[in-house]
């Protein structure tokens, strides 16, 4: 009897867990009976993926931080490699997390397994030498941004633009501002300031205290202001509450639930660089993007990064529509000043919201996970039929206006 289709998905951080979960659900819809296994978190597990390695042991950011976690990363690689050899999946789908997942892709490729990579490494920004490994190991790239599709086309790598999953969540957000705030336990008569300090413990440690300090500066002369912190699933509520207590801000509301909806009801926000900036942009949130790295990691990044912006909305639009406060410029005073302008200048805030609407137009249509799953399954069929052709043209889905 022919065994069921078997696919390995590998995600190493919270954002990848969400993406892997969405992909898993789509694969199960399009290929009933598919067996899914791999590295991920609770969301992937609840979406039908048998977890061989939990991502909580490997989720790190920054070059220096990775060095500290090398033993855990090596153990995870060994477990997944053993699973590849034992389970012989029909396809391996790495999700983001490139330093780990490109190595895993190499092991899968050497074992004769097709690899479809979901969420491109930022080779368009830095470390372009990775293109050689991508060409050798990856059957097809599934990318979230149209500029990535153009980059891979020019580099001769088979690519499919599937659109960005944040569009799905934004489209699903429902309710008026008043309804959203009442559901969240917030005063509809207040102006709401959002603080999004990231999804990794190291990010939260570096960013949340300075965000809270900025909020405290604003609260001194704005009695109508309330602070909400949409919580990433990987960050313990107790940790956020402890930071707020230390800052003396007892009124901070930690929010679990409808992320896009609560952002759409806020007047302004400070957002850690990353996927959250896109979610905020799609919600129309006037924002300042902030980030701090380990100093050694930052110095290395300064030498290697080749793009003028780090905030995803700015990269998507090709211009600086939201301010970026990075490393030494990421101070409480600077964050408060940027947010104050949104809060006190309605015309400036309206211009920011108008510019952010353009982001939605460039990120494709809903249906991202179904398109990604369909492209992945097409590679399995091609591999089984022996018809795989690495020179076949790129495929694109969704809007690219």
One Martini backbone bead per residue (centre of mass of N, CA, C, O) as a GRO file, in nm:
protein
  401
    1UNK     BB    1   0.097   0.035   0.022
    2UNK     BB    2   0.071   0.363  -0.007
    3UNK     BB    3   0.198   0.614   0.140
    4UNK     BB    4   0.167   0.898   0.268
    5UNK     BB    5   0.214   1.207   0.253
    6UNK     BB    6   0.532   1.373   0.343
    7UNK     BB    7   0.603   1.666   0.555
    8UNK     BB    8   0.852   1.901   0.630
    9UNK     BB    9   0.865   2.151   0.892
   10UNK     BB   10   1.077   2.453   0.957
   11UNK     BB   11   1.067   2.636   1.268
   12UNK     BB   12   1.244   2.895   1.494
   13UNK     BB   13   0.993   3.096   1.543
   14UNK     BB   14   0.708   3.261   1.599
   15UNK     BB   15   0.651   3.351   1.308
   16UNK     BB   16   0.704   3.066   1.187
   17UNK     BB   17   0.481   2.920   1.340
   18UNK     BB   18   0.248   3.069   1.205
   19UNK     BB   19   0.324   2.996   0.913
   20UNK     BB   20   0.334   2.689   0.951
   21UNK     BB   21   0.038   2.662   1.036
   22UNK     BB   22  -0.092   2.775   0.780
   23UNK     BB   23   0.038   2.568   0.590
   24UNK     BB   24  -0.070   2.313   0.724
   25UNK     BB   25  -0.370   2.368   0.677
   26UNK     BB   26  -0.349   2.384   0.368
   27UNK     BB   27  -0.234   2.102   0.317
   28UNK     BB   28  -0.479   1.951   0.443
   29UNK     BB   29  -0.683   2.059   0.236
   30UNK     BB   30  -0.521   1.975  -0.039
   31UNK     BB   31  -0.397   1.701   0.133
   32UNK     BB   32  -0.548   1.461   0.241
   33UNK     BB   33  -0.345   1.277   0.478
   34UNK     BB   34  -0.117   1.431   0.547
   35UNK     BB   35   0.210   1.426   0.679
   36UNK     BB   36   0.335   1.612   0.964
   37UNK     BB   37   0.664   1.746   1.038
   38UNK     BB   38   0.891   1.900   1.293
   39UNK     BB   39   0.974   2.235   1.355
   40UNK     BB   40   0.815   2.402   1.641
   41UNK     BB   41   0.517   2.499   1.790
   42UNK     BB   42   0.202   2.524   1.912
   43UNK     BB   43   0.066   2.601   1.642
   44UNK     BB   44   0.165   2.363   1.475
   45UNK     BB   45   0.058   2.142   1.659
   46UNK     BB   46  -0.251   2.241   1.632
   47UNK     BB   47  -0.214   2.191   1.295
   48UNK     BB   48  -0.074   1.881   1.268
   49UNK     BB   49   0.220   1.882   1.382
   50UNK     BB   50   0.488   1.683   1.440
   51UNK     BB   51   0.705   1.738   1.703
   52UNK     BB   52   1.056   1.701   1.710
   53UNK     BB   53   1.116   2.021   1.760
   54UNK     BB   54   1.129   2.278   1.971
   55UNK     BB   55   1.172   2.626   1.936
   56UNK     BB   56   1.248   2.723   2.232
   57UNK     BB   57   1.562   2.620   2.201
   58UNK     BB   58   1.634   2.825   1.921
   59UNK     BB   59   1.530   3.120   1.973
   60UNK     BB   60   1.727   3.361   1.804
   61UNK     BB   61   1.921   3.677   1.790
   62UNK     BB   62   2.206   3.712   1.649
   63UNK     BB   63   2.535   3.638   1.636
   64UNK     BB   64   2.612   3.622   1.936
   65UNK     BB   65   2.365   3.456   2.036
   66UNK     BB   66   2.418   3.203   1.867
   67UNK     BB   67   2.680   3.116   2.005
   68UNK     BB   68   2.539   3.050   2.283
   69UNK     BB   69   2.332   2.828   2.115
   70UNK     BB   70   2.483   2.595   1.968
   71UNK     BB   71   2.410   2.331   2.116
   72UNK     BB   72   2.102   2.348   2.057
   73UNK     BB   73   2.126   2.367   1.748
   74UNK     BB   74   2.270   2.094   1.710
   75UNK     BB   75   2.051   1.917   1.830
   76UNK     BB   76   1.830   1.997   1.631
   77UNK     BB   77   1.976   1.905   1.374
   78UNK     BB   78   2.002   1.608   1.455
   79UNK     BB   79   1.698   1.546   1.478
   80UNK     BB   80   1.617   1.626   1.187
   81UNK     BB   81   1.812   1.443   1.037
   82UNK     BB   82   1.702   1.180   1.155
   83UNK     BB   83   1.413   1.225   1.043
   84UNK     BB   84   1.488   1.223   0.747
   85UNK     BB   85   1.608   0.932   0.746
   86UNK     BB   86   1.353   0.787   0.871
   87UNK     BB   87   1.097   0.930   0.705
   88UNK     BB   88   1.122   1.035   0.417
   89UNK     BB   89   1.027   1.291   0.295
   90UNK     BB   90   0.883   1.448   0.010
   91UNK     BB   91   0.923   1.724   0.177
   92UNK     BB   92   1.097   2.035   0.245
   93UNK     BB   93   0.998   2.322   0.470
   94UNK     BB   94   1.140   2.600   0.519
   95UNK     BB   95   1.102   2.872   0.773
   96UNK     BB   96   1.307   3.072   0.761
   97UNK     BB   97   1.567   3.065   0.962
   98UNK     BB   98   1.847   3.056   0.783
   99UNK     BB   99   2.103   2.949   0.931
  100UNK     BB  100   1.960   2.678   0.980
  101UNK     BB  101   1.779   2.606   0.718
  102UNK     BB  102   2.005   2.592   0.504
  103UNK     BB  103   2.139   2.346   0.631
  104UNK     BB  104   1.896   2.162   0.618
  105UNK     BB  105   1.866   2.180   0.311
  106UNK     BB  106   2.135   2.041   0.250
  107UNK     BB  107   2.062   1.767   0.378
  108UNK     BB  108   1.812   1.712   0.208
  109UNK     BB  109   1.943   1.732  -0.072
  110UNK     BB  110   2.158   1.505  -0.024
  111UNK     BB  111   1.905   1.297   0.024
  112UNK     BB  112   1.702   1.369  -0.233
  113UNK     BB  113   1.527   1.616  -0.141
  114UNK     BB  114   1.293   1.838  -0.174
  115UNK     BB  115   1.306   2.210  -0.160
  116UNK     BB  116   1.086   2.450  -0.006
  117UNK     BB  117   1.104   2.795   0.053
  118UNK     BB  118   0.957   2.981   0.325
  119UNK     BB  119   1.080   3.263   0.337
  120UNK     BB  120   1.318   3.469   0.277
  121UNK     BB  121   1.613   3.547   0.288
  122UNK     BB  122   1.804   3.859   0.316
  123UNK     BB  123   1.988   3.874   0.039
  124UNK     BB  124   1.908   4.168  -0.060
  125UNK     BB  125   2.070   4.298   0.200
  126UNK     BB  126   2.256   4.040   0.285
  127UNK     BB  127   2.457   3.789   0.217
  128UNK     BB  128   2.481   3.698  -0.104
  129UNK     BB  129   2.644   3.427  -0.086
  130UNK     BB  130   2.380   3.245  -0.038
  131UNK     BB  131   2.292   3.194  -0.333
  132UNK     BB  132   2.452   2.939  -0.388
  133UNK     BB  133   2.297   2.760  -0.187
  134UNK     BB  134   2.018   2.806  -0.303
  135UNK     BB  135   2.065   2.690  -0.586
  136UNK     BB  136   2.157   2.399  -0.476
  137UNK     BB  137   1.898   2.340  -0.253
  138UNK     BB  138   1.656   2.492  -0.401
  139UNK     BB  139   1.369   2.455  -0.585
  140UNK     BB  140   1.184   2.683  -0.428
  141UNK     BB  141   1.068   3.009  -0.380
  142UNK     BB  142   0.863   3.158  -0.121
  143UNK     BB  143   0.736   3.483  -0.136
  144UNK     BB  144   0.614   3.801   0.016
  145UNK     BB  145   0.763   3.991  -0.197
  146UNK     BB  146   0.803   4.145  -0.499
  147UNK     BB  147   1.111   4.221  -0.472
  148UNK     BB  148   1.201   3.925  -0.435
  149UNK     BB  149   1.116   3.811  -0.706
  150UNK     BB  150   1.301   3.991  -0.874
  151UNK     BB  151   1.566   3.899  -0.751
  152UNK     BB  152   1.545   3.592  -0.827
  153UNK     BB  153   1.511   3.621  -1.124
  154UNK     BB  154   1.790   3.760  -1.169
  155UNK     BB  155   1.936   3.494  -1.022
  156UNK     BB  156   1.790   3.216  -1.125
  157UNK     BB  157   1.550   3.157  -0.918
  158UNK     BB  158   1.295   2.985  -0.836
  159UNK     BB  159   0.974   3.164  -0.806
  160UNK     BB  160   0.708   3.260  -0.564
  161UNK     BB  161   0.454   3.489  -0.528
  162UNK     BB  162   0.212   3.482  -0.246
  163UNK     BB  163   0.234   3.684  -0.033
  164UNK     BB  164   0.103   3.819   0.276
  165UNK     BB  165  -0.029   3.711   0.580
  166UNK     BB  166  -0.115   3.989   0.700
  167UNK     BB  167  -0.357   4.025   0.509
  168UNK     BB  168  -0.543   3.818   0.639
  169UNK     BB  169  -0.569   3.945   0.921
  170UNK     BB  170  -0.670   4.223   0.827
  171UNK     BB  171  -0.929   4.114   0.680
  172UNK     BB  172  -1.048   3.982   0.961
  173UNK     BB  173  -1.091   4.241   1.087
  174UNK     BB  174  -1.339   4.350   1.331
  175UNK     BB  175  -1.493   4.643   1.392
  176UNK     BB  176  -1.518   4.900   1.572
  177UNK     BB  177  -1.345   5.089   1.775
  178UNK     BB  178  -1.533   5.060   2.017
  179UNK     BB  179  -1.564   4.751   2.011
  180UNK     BB  180  -1.266   4.680   2.038
  181UNK     BB  181  -1.211   4.828   2.313
  182UNK     BB  182  -1.424   4.688   2.482
  183UNK     BB  183  -1.315   4.399   2.442
  184UNK     BB  184  -1.024   4.501   2.571
  185UNK     BB  185  -1.084   4.702   2.821
  186UNK     BB  186  -1.112   4.989   2.686
  187UNK     BB  187  -1.135   5.328   2.644
  188UNK     BB  188  -1.299   5.492   2.387
  189UNK     BB  189  -1.216   5.794   2.494
  190UNK     BB  190  -0.934   5.719   2.442
  191UNK     BB  191  -0.596   5.720   2.374
  192UNK     BB  192  -0.399   5.480   2.199
  193UNK     BB  193  -0.095   5.314   2.290
  194UNK     BB  194   0.138   5.116   2.121
  195UNK     BB  195   0.340   4.830   2.230
  196UNK     BB  196   0.604   4.648   2.036
  197UNK     BB  197   0.882   4.446   2.158
  198UNK     BB  198   0.839   4.161   2.052
  199UNK     BB  199   0.913   3.784   2.045
  200UNK     BB  200   1.185   3.798   2.192
  201UNK     BB  201   1.350   3.813   2.480
  202UNK     BB  202   1.584   4.002   2.389
  203UNK     BB  203   1.408   4.224   2.273
  204UNK     BB  204   1.245   4.292   2.523
  205UNK     BB  205   1.486   4.368   2.705
  206UNK     BB  206   1.582   4.610   2.509
  207UNK     BB  207   1.286   4.763   2.443
  208UNK     BB  208   1.068   4.792   2.669
  209UNK     BB  209   1.190   4.998   2.866
  210UNK     BB  210   1.211   5.236   2.655
  211UNK     BB  211   0.913   5.242   2.586
  212UNK     BB  212   0.807   5.301   2.873
  213UNK     BB  213   0.961   5.564   2.907
  214UNK     BB  214   0.819   5.707   2.675
  215UNK     BB  215   0.532   5.679   2.787
  216UNK     BB  216   0.585   5.840   3.047
  217UNK     BB  217   0.641   6.109   2.905
  218UNK     BB  218   0.353   6.132   2.776
  219UNK     BB  219   0.176   6.099   3.045
  220UNK     BB  220   0.241   6.370   3.185
  221UNK     BB  221   0.058   6.546   2.939
  222UNK     BB  222  -0.157   6.283   2.889
  223UNK     BB  223  -0.459   6.193   3.027
  224UNK     BB  224  -0.589   6.034   2.759
  225UNK     BB  225  -0.376   5.811   2.783
  226UNK     BB  226  -0.321   5.473   2.669
  227UNK     BB  227  -0.170   5.145   2.728
  228UNK     BB  228  -0.081   4.888   2.489
  229UNK     BB  229   0.015   4.525   2.479
  230UNK     BB  230   0.067   4.318   2.235
  231UNK     BB  231   0.106   3.975   2.273
  232UNK     BB  232   0.330   3.747   2.229
  233UNK     BB  233   0.328   3.405   2.266
  234UNK     BB  234   0.651   3.398   2.358
  235UNK     BB  235   0.557   3.606   2.583
  236UNK     BB  236   0.527   3.649   2.900
  237UNK     BB  237   0.312   3.819   3.088
  238UNK     BB  238   0.488   3.849   3.345
  239UNK     BB  239   0.718   4.001   3.209
  240UNK     BB  240   0.561   4.254   3.121
  241UNK     BB  241   0.453   4.329   3.402
  242UNK     BB  242   0.729   4.370   3.534
  243UNK     BB  243   0.826   4.604   3.359
  244UNK     BB  244   0.589   4.796   3.431
  245UNK     BB  245   0.646   4.813   3.734
  246UNK     BB  246   0.932   4.927   3.717
  247UNK     BB  247   0.816   5.187   3.552
  248UNK     BB  248   0.533   5.273   3.697
  249UNK     BB  249   0.297   5.124   3.497
  250UNK     BB  250  -0.006   5.005   3.597
  251UNK     BB  251  -0.199   5.074   3.328
  252UNK     BB  252  -0.102   4.854   3.159
  253UNK     BB  253  -0.219   4.670   2.875
  254UNK     BB  254  -0.243   4.332   2.824
  255UNK     BB  255  -0.284   4.177   2.501
  256UNK     BB  256  -0.507   3.921   2.401
  257UNK     BB  257  -0.554   3.854   2.048
  258UNK     BB  258  -0.670   4.083   1.826
  259UNK     BB  259  -0.423   4.233   1.674
  260UNK     BB  260  -0.524   4.407   1.428
  261UNK     BB  261  -0.760   4.546   1.571
  262UNK     BB  262  -0.610   4.699   1.797
  263UNK     BB  263  -0.429   4.863   1.604
  264UNK     BB  264  -0.668   5.014   1.453
  265UNK     BB  265  -0.744   5.169   1.747
  266UNK     BB  266  -0.486   5.329   1.738
  267UNK     BB  267  -0.292   5.629   1.730
  268UNK     BB  268  -0.013   5.485   1.814
  269UNK     BB  269   0.336   5.344   1.773
  270UNK     BB  270   0.577   5.116   1.903
  271UNK     BB  271   0.796   4.913   1.687
  272UNK     BB  272   0.944   4.635   1.627
  273UNK     BB  273   1.140   4.513   1.414
  274UNK     BB  274   0.935   4.347   1.171
  275UNK     BB  275   0.637   4.198   1.118
  276UNK     BB  276   0.479   4.405   1.297
  277UNK     BB  277   0.505   4.644   1.095
  278UNK     BB  278   0.305   4.527   0.890
  279UNK     BB  279   0.061   4.493   1.072
  280UNK     BB  280   0.050   4.795   1.137
  281UNK     BB  281   0.022   4.900   0.848
  282UNK     BB  282  -0.247   4.743   0.780
  283UNK     BB  283  -0.388   4.903   1.030
  284UNK     BB  284  -0.288   5.213   1.017
  285UNK     BB  285  -0.034   5.266   1.207
  286UNK     BB  286   0.123   5.506   1.350
  287UNK     BB  287   0.488   5.489   1.350
  288UNK     BB  288   0.773   5.369   1.532
  289UNK     BB  289   1.081   5.223   1.459
  290UNK     BB  290   1.258   4.981   1.659
  291UNK     BB  291   1.613   4.903   1.756
  292UNK     BB  292   1.822   4.651   1.926
  293UNK     BB  293   2.152   4.532   1.959
  294UNK     BB  294   2.411   4.383   1.995
  295UNK     BB  295   2.692   4.556   1.945
  296UNK     BB  296   2.844   4.345   1.770
  297UNK     BB  297   2.613   4.286   1.576
  298UNK     BB  298   2.578   4.576   1.473
  299UNK     BB  299   2.857   4.616   1.348
  300UNK     BB  300   2.828   4.387   1.143
  301UNK     BB  301   2.571   4.489   1.004
  302UNK     BB  302   2.684   4.760   0.901
  303UNK     BB  303   2.885   4.612   0.700
  304UNK     BB  304   2.652   4.425   0.538
  305UNK     BB  305   2.428   4.611   0.486
  306UNK     BB  306   2.238   4.726   0.164
  307UNK     BB  307   2.009   4.902   0.292
  308UNK     BB  308   1.831   5.203   0.378
  309UNK     BB  309   1.629   5.008   0.530
  310UNK     BB  310   1.440   4.813   0.793
  311UNK     BB  311   1.156   4.876   0.749
  312UNK     BB  312   0.915   4.718   0.579
  313UNK     BB  313   0.742   4.953   0.473
  314UNK     BB  314   0.988   5.098   0.342
  315UNK     BB  315   1.070   4.864   0.155
  316UNK     BB  316   0.806   4.829  -0.003
  317UNK     BB  317   0.798   5.150  -0.093
  318UNK     BB  318   1.096   5.286  -0.120
  319UNK     BB  319   1.047   5.460   0.151
  320UNK     BB  320   1.026   5.696   0.424
  321UNK     BB  321   0.727   5.668   0.620
  322UNK     BB  322   0.883   5.569   0.877
  323UNK     BB  323   1.046   5.592   1.155
  324UNK     BB  324   1.394   5.518   1.257
  325UNK     BB  325   1.522   5.368   1.569
  326UNK     BB  326   1.862   5.287   1.604
  327UNK     BB  327   2.016   5.210   1.873
  328UNK     BB  328   2.137   5.509   1.972
  329UNK     BB  329   1.848   5.638   1.872
  330UNK     BB  330   1.708   5.447   2.093
  331UNK     BB  331   1.520   5.657   2.277
  332UNK     BB  332   1.288   5.787   2.477
  333UNK     BB  333   1.286   6.072   2.357
  334UNK     BB  334   1.264   5.995   2.055
  335UNK     BB  335   1.007   5.829   2.073
  336UNK     BB  336   0.825   6.044   2.200
  337UNK     BB  337   0.854   6.254   1.974
  338UNK     BB  338   0.736   6.083   1.743
  339UNK     BB  339   0.461   6.028   1.884
  340UNK     BB  340   0.371   6.319   1.942
  341UNK     BB  341   0.318   6.400   1.649
  342UNK     BB  342   0.081   6.211   1.602
  343UNK     BB  343  -0.096   6.315   1.850
  344UNK     BB  344  -0.075   6.650   1.766
  345UNK     BB  345  -0.086   6.588   1.433
  346UNK     BB  346  -0.336   6.512   1.227
  347UNK     BB  347  -0.206   6.550   0.944
  348UNK     BB  348   0.037   6.367   0.988
  349UNK     BB  349  -0.122   6.111   1.057
  350UNK     BB  350  -0.285   6.099   0.789
  351UNK     BB  351  -0.039   6.067   0.602
  352UNK     BB  352   0.055   5.801   0.721
  353UNK     BB  353  -0.200   5.635   0.662
  354UNK     BB  354  -0.196   5.676   0.357
  355UNK     BB  355   0.081   5.543   0.302
  356UNK     BB  356   0.006   5.261   0.433
  357UNK     BB  357  -0.206   5.175   0.217
  358UNK     BB  358   0.010   5.095   0.000
  359UNK     BB  359   0.102   4.831   0.125
  360UNK     BB  360  -0.144   4.655   0.066
  361UNK     BB  361  -0.125   4.676  -0.252
  362UNK     BB  362   0.171   4.503  -0.246
  363UNK     BB  363   0.079   4.213  -0.079
  364UNK     BB  364  -0.167   4.107  -0.194
  365UNK     BB  365  -0.388   3.848  -0.144
  366UNK     BB  366  -0.578   3.649  -0.018
  367UNK     BB  367  -0.441   3.306   0.006
  368UNK     BB  368  -0.143   3.239   0.077
  369UNK     BB  369  -0.138   2.941   0.185
  370UNK     BB  370  -0.264   2.808  -0.061
  371UNK     BB  371  -0.043   2.897  -0.258
  372UNK     BB  372   0.194   2.767  -0.110
  373UNK     BB  373   0.086   2.477  -0.108
  374UNK     BB  374   0.053   2.444  -0.415
  375UNK     BB  375   0.353   2.489  -0.485
  376UNK     BB  376   0.464   2.256  -0.315
  377UNK     BB  377   0.296   2.023  -0.445
  378UNK     BB  378   0.406   2.064  -0.731
  379UNK     BB  379   0.695   1.966  -0.658
  380UNK     BB  380   0.618   1.681  -0.582
  381UNK     BB  381   0.500   1.599  -0.854
  382UNK     BB  382   0.754   1.658  -1.019
  383UNK     BB  383   0.939   1.462  -0.867
  384UNK     BB  384   0.770   1.201  -0.922
  385UNK     BB  385   0.780   1.247  -1.250
  386UNK     BB  386   1.065   1.381  -1.338
  387UNK     BB  387   0.993   1.709  -1.426
  388UNK     BB  388   1.206   1.872  -1.309
  389UNK     BB  389   1.285   2.233  -1.367
  390UNK     BB  390   1.507   2.482  -1.285
  391UNK     BB  391   1.423   2.672  -1.550
  392UNK     BB  392   1.164   2.749  -1.471
  393UNK     BB  393   0.948   2.981  -1.432
  394UNK     BB  394   0.814   3.207  -1.262
  395UNK     BB  395   0.569   3.243  -1.005
  396UNK     BB  396   0.261   3.433  -0.964
  397UNK     BB  397   0.070   3.593  -0.705
  398UNK     BB  398  -0.130   3.835  -0.697
  399UNK     BB  399  -0.070   4.152  -0.611
  400UNK     BB  400   0.174   4.418  -0.770
  401UNK     BB  401   0.122   4.738  -0.754
   0.00000   0.00000   0.00000
